[in-house]
């Protein structure tokens, strides 16, 4: 870090670990949000009162099913951008059911090498995606189910750990800290000792607001080389860390300068919807870079679904890391991927990307 030249992409170079969920997505009226006490742009874990929502979505005209979960989305997008079979791998827990097989088939067809744990005895997890305001807003309600059963023991199995040893870039969304924080820490420590790159995402405000999850965030913090997040998560982080600022750039600087177990700088990347993306590189004693990148302009009428935009940005960025290109190009790849995804339903993409490095 930072990267400055393109290199050949090796099999298994990027490895994601997270909560695989089958997205159940539909364009709905805002009255459905009110019925289940949901906000237009939010992400929560399902409670008992939310369970009937999934039946309502399944019965909704135009409902769509897409292999999802934040980390799996990013890994699928990175794989699509790289166009080399099994360049990306993914670990998580599913059920032994039709939804699980549908998930496996989807990810495998995308070229991702998946290694699921399926011994937890629960059905495959689902995520209700309530799209409102013409695709500009989405509310996510995750019923983790089998995804919540992932075991640290599975990570340490020879076949799984071989994937860890082969990878050079690791990505884990913050959501996984609700399931197996010890697995995240183990991978982070491996990355640190072997001088690989460990990436995490803040993922959702509630992961910082709930004390037990916030403690898990702080446990991983010294291990993380690259942090991703958006403006809402940045603001929540500043509140929880008592930084007394709402300025996204200042928050990125403060996060980049948090103590780290290795002497390498930390990179922080915050997206801000239609506003420029902020990138900061820093160490506890120095800020190396503060930079803003305008997004690719788009007419509101062309936005179909913002669900997966942040995941797609990360996937595009990870593809740049895998190819060893500059951070400028990593961000450009992220912007390109997000630009494509928001013009389609769910986290889906055409057969091949048309990104050109010459446009950076």
TORTOR-239482 format. One record per residue (C-alpha): residue number from 1; residue in three letters; x, y, z. Coordinates in steps of 0.02 Angstrom, whole numbers, plus 50000, padded with zeros to 5 digits. Each point is the difference from the previous one (the first is absolute). Example, Ala and Ser with C-alpha at 12.3 -4.5 7.8 and 13.67 -1.06 7.14 Angstrom:
BEGIN
<1,"ALA",<50615,49775,50390>>
<2,"SER",<50069,50172,49967>>
//
This chain:
BEGIN
<1,"UNK",<50000,50000,50000>>
<2,"UNK",<49978,50113,49909>>
<3,"UNK",<50002,49907,49835>>
<4,"UNK",<50073,50073,49842>>
<5,"UNK",<50014,49867,49863>>
<6,"UNK",<49886,49871,49923>>
<7,"UNK",<50042,49818,50026>>
<8,"UNK",<49931,49832,49944>>
<9,"UNK",<49854,49942,50108>>
<10,"UNK",<50027,49835,50087>>
<11,"UNK",<49866,49874,50049>>
<12,"UNK",<49935,50026,50177>>
<13,"UNK",<50084,50171,50022>>
<14,"UNK",<49844,50077,50081>>
<15,"UNK",<49906,49913,50140>>
<16,"UNK",<49839,50059,50081>>
<17,"UNK",<49920,49936,50158>>
<18,"UNK",<49823,50049,50049>>
<19,"UNK",<49815,49964,50019>>
<20,"UNK",<49930,49927,49838>>
<21,"UNK",<49817,50049,49980>>
<22,"UNK",<49876,49976,49861>>
<23,"UNK",<49932,50173,49961>>
<24,"UNK",<49810,50008,49987>>
<25,"UNK",<49978,50166,49912>>
<26,"UNK",<49846,50100,49950>>
<27,"UNK",<49948,50177,49960>>
<28,"UNK",<49875,50043,50137>>
<29,"UNK",<49892,50142,50063>>
<30,"UNK",<50068,50097,50147>>
<31,"UNK",<49850,49944,50101>>
<32,"UNK",<50084,49830,50015>>
<33,"UNK",<50149,50084,50083>>
<34,"UNK",<49886,50083,50126>>
<35,"UNK",<49909,49836,50034>>
<36,"UNK",<50163,49918,50055>>
<37,"UNK",<50078,50157,50076>>
<38,"UNK",<50140,50009,49872>>
<39,"UNK",<50097,50149,49931>>
<40,"UNK",<50020,50033,49814>>
<41,"UNK",<50190,49981,50001>>
<42,"UNK",<50051,49880,50137>>
<43,"UNK",<50065,49826,50038>>
<44,"UNK",<49943,49899,50151>>
<45,"UNK",<49993,49823,50065>>
<46,"UNK",<49823,49928,49996>>
<47,"UNK",<49906,49987,50164>>
<48,"UNK",<49847,49892,50034>>
<49,"UNK",<49885,50140,49942>>
<50,"UNK",<50086,50005,49829>>
<51,"UNK",<49980,49816,49955>>
<52,"UNK",<49829,50019,49914>>
<53,"UNK",<50081,50129,49886>>
<54,"UNK",<50092,49864,49904>>
<55,"UNK",<49836,49914,49954>>
<56,"UNK",<49930,50167,49941>>
<57,"UNK",<50152,50029,49890>>
<58,"UNK",<49992,49824,49927>>
<59,"UNK",<49819,50031,49951>>
<60,"UNK",<50039,50172,49927>>
<61,"UNK",<49983,50017,49810>>
<62,"UNK",<50172,50020,49920>>
<63,"UNK",<50095,49925,50145>>
<64,"UNK",<50178,49949,49954>>
<65,"UNK",<50124,49879,50080>>
<66,"UNK",<50186,50038,49989>>
<67,"UNK",<50149,49922,50089>>
<68,"UNK",<50048,50133,50124>>
<69,"UNK",<50074,50047,50166>>
<70,"UNK",<50117,50150,50003>>
<71,"UNK",<50166,49909,49987>>
<72,"UNK",<49939,49874,49872>>
<73,"UNK",<49935,50144,49893>>
<74,"UNK",<50171,50085,50004>>
<75,"UNK",<50090,49838,49960>>
<76,"UNK",<49884,49963,49854>>
<77,"UNK",<50030,50175,49930>>
<78,"UNK",<50189,49985,50022>>
<79,"UNK",<49994,49833,49909>>
<80,"UNK",<49899,50079,49859>>
<81,"UNK",<50124,50143,49983>>
<82,"UNK",<50150,49882,49998>>
<83,"UNK",<49928,49875,49875>>
<84,"UNK",<50114,49859,50059>>
<85,"UNK",<49914,49844,50067>>
<86,"UNK",<50026,49974,50187>>
<87,"UNK",<50100,50161,50019>>
<88,"UNK",<49884,50029,50148>>
<89,"UNK",<49945,49881,50137>>
<90,"UNK",<49865,50011,50131>>
<91,"UNK",<49965,49918,50169>>
<92,"UNK",<49836,50003,50097>>
<93,"UNK",<49857,49893,50065>>
<94,"UNK",<49843,49943,49907>>
<95,"UNK",<49865,49869,50029>>
<96,"UNK",<49979,49832,49915>>
<97,"UNK",<49849,50058,49900>>
<98,"UNK",<49943,50064,49830>>
<99,"UNK",<50046,50179,50042>>
<100,"UNK",<50174,49944,50048>>
<101,"UNK",<50023,49906,49837>>
<102,"UNK",<49933,50150,49905>>
<103,"UNK",<50129,50108,50088>>
<104,"UNK",<50142,49879,49964>>
<105,"UNK",<49951,49988,49817>>
<106,"UNK",<49989,50189,49979>>
<107,"UNK",<50170,50036,50079>>
<108,"UNK",<50083,49855,49909>>
<109,"UNK",<49929,50055,49833>>
<110,"UNK",<50076,50172,50035>>
<111,"UNK",<50170,49916,50012>>
<112,"UNK",<50020,50013,50189>>
<113,"UNK",<50075,49852,50094>>
<114,"UNK",<49881,49976,50146>>
<115,"UNK",<50032,49895,50153>>
<116,"UNK",<49842,50002,50105>>
<117,"UNK",<49972,49928,50173>>
<118,"UNK",<49831,49912,49992>>
<119,"UNK",<49994,49899,50161>>
<120,"UNK",<49908,50124,50112>>
<121,"UNK",<49829,49920,49980>>
<122,"UNK",<49908,50161,49953>>
<123,"UNK",<49928,50059,49833>>
<124,"UNK",<50100,50118,49888>>
<125,"UNK",<49993,50180,50058>>
<126,"UNK",<49899,50130,49907>>
<127,"UNK",<50003,50189,49986>>
<128,"UNK",<49842,50099,49966>>
<129,"UNK",<50042,50144,49882>>
<130,"UNK",<49863,50132,50000>>
<131,"UNK",<50032,50119,49856>>
<132,"UNK",<49908,50168,50006>>
<133,"UNK",<50003,50174,49921>>
<134,"UNK",<50030,49939,49825>>
<135,"UNK",<50152,49897,50047>>
<136,"UNK",<50089,50139,50094>>
<137,"UNK",<49974,49922,50172>>
<138,"UNK",<50010,49825,50068>>
<139,"UNK",<49966,49926,50171>>
<140,"UNK",<50087,49836,50041>>
<141,"UNK",<49931,49877,50127>>
<142,"UNK",<50114,49850,50024>>
<143,"UNK",<49938,49835,50071>>
<144,"UNK",<50170,49917,50022>>
<145,"UNK",<49938,49825,50042>>
<146,"UNK",<50135,49880,49934>>
<147,"UNK",<50122,50145,49972>>
<148,"UNK",<50001,50020,50189>>
<149,"UNK",<50067,49823,50025>>
<150,"UNK",<50175,50023,49928>>
<151,"UNK",<50130,49914,50108>>
<152,"UNK",<50181,50049,50032>>
<153,"UNK",<50042,49815,49988>>
<154,"UNK",<49949,50004,49815>>
<155,"UNK",<50125,50138,49967>>
<156,"UNK",<50141,49895,50073>>
<157,"UNK",<49959,49845,49896>>
<158,"UNK",<50143,49964,49877>>
<159,"UNK",<49895,50031,49844>>
<160,"UNK",<49938,50168,50064>>
<161,"UNK",<50166,50059,50071>>
<162,"UNK",<50084,49957,49835>>
<163,"UNK",<49891,50135,49921>>
<164,"UNK",<50057,50122,50134>>
<165,"UNK",<50183,49960,49970>>
<166,"UNK",<49980,50019,49812>>
<167,"UNK",<49915,50171,50007>>
<168,"UNK",<50091,50167,50008>>
<169,"UNK",<49848,50113,50027>>
<170,"UNK",<49865,49967,50129>>
<171,"UNK",<49831,50087,50012>>
<172,"UNK",<49875,49984,50141>>
<173,"UNK",<49846,50110,50020>>
<174,"UNK",<49960,50057,50177>>
<175,"UNK",<49842,49893,49999>>
<176,"UNK",<50108,49844,50025>>
<177,"UNK",<50052,50065,50172>>
<178,"UNK",<49824,49955,50060>>
<179,"UNK",<50035,49818,49957>>
<180,"UNK",<50183,49948,50019>>
<181,"UNK",<50113,50142,50061>>
<182,"UNK",<50135,49874,50045>>
<183,"UNK",<50009,49947,49817>>
<184,"UNK",<50021,50181,49945>>
<185,"UNK",<50138,50028,50128>>
<186,"UNK",<50089,49840,49948>>
<187,"UNK",<50002,50051,49816>>
<188,"UNK",<50055,50177,50048>>
<189,"UNK",<50146,49934,50102>>
<190,"UNK",<50050,49885,49857>>
<191,"UNK",<49998,50148,49880>>
<192,"UNK",<50105,50105,50118>>
<193,"UNK",<50133,49869,50031>>
<194,"UNK",<50015,49954,49815>>
<195,"UNK",<49994,50182,49938>>
<196,"UNK",<49839,49974,49904>>
<197,"UNK",<49856,50125,49988>>
<198,"UNK",<49854,49990,50122>>
<199,"UNK",<49845,50102,49952>>
<200,"UNK",<49841,50030,50098>>
<201,"UNK",<49840,50101,49981>>
<202,"UNK",<49906,50096,50135>>
<203,"UNK",<49844,49933,49911>>
<204,"UNK",<49858,50073,50106>>
<205,"UNK",<49975,50125,50142>>
<206,"UNK",<49923,49870,50117>>
<207,"UNK",<50163,49901,49999>>
<208,"UNK",<50081,50149,50087>>
<209,"UNK",<49852,50048,50110>>
<210,"UNK",<49974,49829,50082>>
<211,"UNK",<50132,49987,50138>>
<212,"UNK",<50047,49817,49973>>
<213,"UNK",<50025,50026,49813>>
<214,"UNK",<50096,50163,50029>>
<215,"UNK",<50121,49906,50112>>
<216,"UNK",<50029,49874,49860>>
<217,"UNK",<50033,50145,49879>>
<218,"UNK",<50132,50069,50119>>
<219,"UNK",<50077,49826,50016>>
<220,"UNK",<50026,49992,49811>>
<221,"UNK",<50050,50182,49976>>
<222,"UNK",<50189,49980,50030>>
<223,"UNK",<50006,49861,49869>>
<224,"UNK",<49914,50093,49856>>
<225,"UNK",<50099,50068,49852>>
<226,"UNK",<49853,50071,49901>>
<227,"UNK",<49832,50059,50068>>
<228,"UNK",<49847,50032,49892>>
<229,"UNK",<49839,50087,50050>>
<230,"UNK",<49874,50133,49953>>
<231,"UNK",<49958,50170,50072>>
<232,"UNK",<49865,49936,50118>>
<233,"UNK",<50115,49867,50073>>
<234,"UNK",<50140,50128,50015>>
<235,"UNK",<49887,50117,50099>>
<236,"UNK",<49948,49860,50117>>
<237,"UNK",<50181,49948,50024>>
<238,"UNK",<50047,50178,50049>>
<239,"UNK",<49860,50003,50129>>
<240,"UNK",<50047,49832,50074>>
<241,"UNK",<50185,50046,50007>>
<242,"UNK",<49957,50171,50075>>
<243,"UNK",<50097,50093,49865>>
<244,"UNK",<49882,50150,50004>>
<245,"UNK",<49996,50027,49811>>
<246,"UNK",<49879,49967,49858>>
<247,"UNK",<50124,50040,49862>>
<248,"UNK",<50026,49842,49895>>
<249,"UNK",<50179,50045,49954>>
<250,"UNK",<50045,50033,50182>>
<251,"UNK",<49921,49834,50052>>
<252,"UNK",<50099,49909,49864>>
<253,"UNK",<50160,50081,50065>>
<254,"UNK",<49962,49950,50180>>
<255,"UNK",<49964,49820,49948>>
<256,"UNK",<50156,49989,49892>>
<257,"UNK",<50105,50058,50148>>
<258,"UNK",<49936,49872,50124>>
<259,"UNK",<50140,49886,50068>>
<260,"UNK",<50045,49852,49891>>
<261,"UNK",<50092,49838,50038>>
<262,"UNK",<50114,50020,49848>>
<263,"UNK",<50097,50156,49954>>
<264,"UNK",<49912,50013,49832>>
<265,"UNK",<49883,50147,49968>>
<266,"UNK",<49812,49973,50004>>
<267,"UNK",<49888,50049,49854>>
<268,"UNK",<49823,50061,50033>>
<269,"UNK",<49874,50017,49858>>
<270,"UNK",<49830,50081,50032>>
<271,"UNK",<49867,50011,49864>>
<272,"UNK",<49868,50136,50013>>
<273,"UNK",<49862,49956,49878>>
<274,"UNK",<50001,50133,49864>>
<275,"UNK",<50138,50098,50087>>
<276,"UNK",<50187,49968,49971>>
<277,"UNK",<50083,49847,50075>>
<278,"UNK",<50129,50040,50135>>
<279,"UNK",<50164,49905,50014>>
<280,"UNK",<50125,50026,50141>>
<281,"UNK",<50166,49914,50036>>
<282,"UNK",<50073,50021,50173>>
<283,"UNK",<50099,49935,50147>>
<284,"UNK",<49984,50054,50183>>
<285,"UNK",<50136,50130,49973>>
<286,"UNK",<49965,50060,49823>>
<287,"UNK",<49866,50025,49868>>
<288,"UNK",<50075,49949,49832>>
<289,"UNK",<49857,50040,49883>>
<290,"UNK",<49827,50080,49998>>
<291,"UNK",<49910,49990,49834>>
<292,"UNK",<49825,50016,49929>>
<293,"UNK",<49936,49913,49843>>
<294,"UNK",<49840,50057,49911>>
<295,"UNK",<49881,49859,49958>>
<296,"UNK",<49940,49960,49824>>
<297,"UNK",<49849,50113,49968>>
<298,"UNK",<49832,49916,49971>>
<299,"UNK",<49823,50060,49968>>
<300,"UNK",<49880,49956,50140>>
<301,"UNK",<49884,49925,49870>>
<302,"UNK",<50135,49870,49959>>
<303,"UNK",<50014,49937,50179>>
<304,"UNK",<49911,49834,50017>>
<305,"UNK",<50058,49938,50171>>
<306,"UNK",<50134,50066,50119>>
<307,"UNK",<50005,49835,50095>>
<308,"UNK",<50176,49932,49980>>
<309,"UNK",<50079,50165,49942>>
<310,"UNK",<50118,50007,50149>>
<311,"UNK",<50040,49814,49984>>
<312,"UNK",<50035,50025,49815>>
<313,"UNK",<50117,50145,50036>>
<314,"UNK",<50101,49889,50117>>
<315,"UNK",<50002,49860,49871>>
<316,"UNK",<50068,50116,49867>>
<317,"UNK",<50131,50068,50121>>
<318,"UNK",<50054,49824,50049>>
<319,"UNK",<50023,49955,49816>>
<320,"UNK",<50123,50144,49987>>
<321,"UNK",<50096,49939,50152>>
<322,"UNK",<50009,49827,49922>>
<323,"UNK",<50071,50072,49839>>
<324,"UNK",<50124,50108,50096>>
<325,"UNK",<49945,50165,49921>>
<326,"UNK",<50004,50174,50078>>
<327,"UNK",<49876,50051,50134>>
<328,"UNK",<49930,50126,49876>>
<329,"UNK",<49955,49857,49884>>
<330,"UNK",<49934,49896,50146>>
<331,"UNK",<49876,50140,50038>>
<332,"UNK",<49957,50018,49815>>
<333,"UNK",<49964,49814,49991>>
<334,"UNK",<49889,50016,50153>>
<335,"UNK",<49905,50146,49925>>
<336,"UNK",<49979,49907,49836>>
<337,"UNK",<49932,49843,50084>>
<338,"UNK",<49878,50099,50108>>
<339,"UNK",<49944,50100,49847>>
<340,"UNK",<49958,49838,49909>>
<341,"UNK",<49912,49918,50146>>
<342,"UNK",<49882,50144,50042>>
<343,"UNK",<49929,49991,49824>>
<344,"UNK",<49946,49819,50027>>
<345,"UNK",<49889,49910,50126>>
<346,"UNK",<50095,49931,50150>>
<347,"UNK",<50186,49966,49996>>
<348,"UNK",<50002,49937,49820>>
<349,"UNK",<50113,50040,49853>>
<350,"UNK",<50020,49968,49813>>
<351,"UNK",<50106,49856,49936>>
<352,"UNK",<50160,50102,49989>>
<353,"UNK",<50058,50170,50065>>
<354,"UNK",<50048,50141,49882>>
<355,"UNK",<50114,50093,50120>>
<356,"UNK",<50150,50083,49919>>
<357,"UNK",<50154,50052,50099>>
<358,"UNK",<50030,50134,49869>>
<359,"UNK",<49846,50092,50064>>
<360,"UNK",<50078,50026,50173>>
//
